Amino acid sequence: MTGAAAAVLIMSGTFEQIIAIAAVLFLLNYVSAYSALIVLRIKEPGLPRPYRAFGFPYTTAIVLLAAYSCG
Protein backbone atom coordinates (compact mmCIF):
# COMPACT_ATOMS: atom_id res chain seq x y z
CA MET A 1 0.00 0.00 0.00
CA THR A 2 2.80 2.38 0.84
CA GLY A 3 4.56 1.60 -2.41
CA ALA A 4 1.38 2.22 -4.38
CA ALA A 5 0.83 5.53 -2.60
CA ALA A 6 4.43 6.54 -3.34
CA ALA A 7 4.01 5.61 -7.01
CA VAL A 8 0.84 7.74 -7.26
CA LEU A 9 2.63 10.69 -5.66
CA ILE A 10 5.59 10.33 -7.99
CA MET A 11 3.39 10.18 -11.09
CA SER A 12 1.10 13.00 -9.98
CA GLY A 13 3.41 15.95 -9.58
CA THR A 14 6.77 17.56 -9.44
CA PHE A 15 9.48 16.85 -6.92
CA GLU A 16 8.71 20.10 -5.11
CA GLN A 17 5.08 19.09 -4.63
CA ILE A 18 6.11 15.71 -3.24
CA ILE A 19 8.53 17.36 -0.80
CA ALA A 20 5.82 19.84 0.27
CA ILE A 21 3.36 17.01 0.93
CA ALA A 22 5.99 15.05 2.88
CA ALA A 23 6.84 18.12 4.97
CA VAL A 24 3.20 18.61 5.93
CA LEU A 25 2.84 14.93 6.85
CA PHE A 26 6.00 15.04 9.00
CA LEU A 27 4.72 18.17 10.69
CA LEU A 28 1.37 16.53 11.44
CA ASN A 29 3.19 13.50 12.84
CA TYR A 30 5.23 15.63 15.28
CA VAL A 31 2.21 17.72 16.28
CA SER A 32 0.14 14.63 17.04
CA ALA A 33 2.95 13.05 19.08
CA TYR A 34 3.61 16.14 21.20
CA SER A 35 -0.12 16.77 21.65
CA ALA A 36 -0.57 13.17 22.80
CA LEU A 37 2.24 13.66 25.32
CA ILE A 38 0.52 16.68 26.82
CA VAL A 39 -2.91 15.03 26.92
CA LEU A 40 -1.56 11.84 28.51
CA ARG A 41 0.39 13.70 31.18
CA ILE A 42 -2.64 15.83 32.06
CA LYS A 43 -5.20 13.00 32.10
CA GLU A 44 -2.99 10.41 33.83
CA PRO A 45 -0.54 12.25 36.09
CA GLY A 46 0.02 9.25 38.37
CA LEU A 47 1.18 6.76 35.73
CA PRO A 48 4.78 5.60 35.97
CA ARG A 49 6.90 7.27 33.28
CA PRO A 50 9.58 5.23 31.50
CA TYR A 51 11.28 8.47 30.47
CA ARG A 52 11.21 12.12 31.44
CA ALA A 53 10.31 14.91 29.04
CA PHE A 54 13.01 17.55 29.63
CA GLY A 55 11.43 20.88 30.62
CA PHE A 56 7.86 19.58 30.33
CA PRO A 57 5.43 21.32 29.65
CA TYR A 58 7.42 24.34 28.46
CA THR A 59 9.64 22.65 25.88
CA THR A 60 6.70 20.69 24.50
CA ALA A 61 4.62 23.85 24.19
CA ILE A 62 7.48 25.66 22.43
CA VAL A 63 7.76 22.86 19.87
CA LEU A 64 4.00 22.87 19.29
CA LEU A 65 3.92 26.65 18.85
CA ALA A 66 6.80 26.47 16.38
CA ALA A 67 5.04 23.70 14.45
CA TYR A 68 1.81 25.68 14.27
CA SER A 69 3.65 28.79 13.13
CA CYS A 70 5.30 26.83 10.30
CA GLY A 71 2.03 25.23 9.19
Steps between C-alpha positions, in 0.01 A plus 500: 500500500780738584676422175182562303445831678860601426458407133183713475679795660796464267280485190271782611731795540836661514771429752423825681137399548603162639742665744229748607254217566763304695585807709136549596464132592816511715372813669165336575682197640704713744198709600293191576781342704566809712127563545455140615781549752328802650157335510635181659695686767197713588244217504721241673745684726556200728616251236860384524712667231768296322670824397493865597410779260770764559342833599143370471257674432699802381722331242206304362292816469786681324528220244124501442492878456788482253324223307177698482684811386665304217173340389 
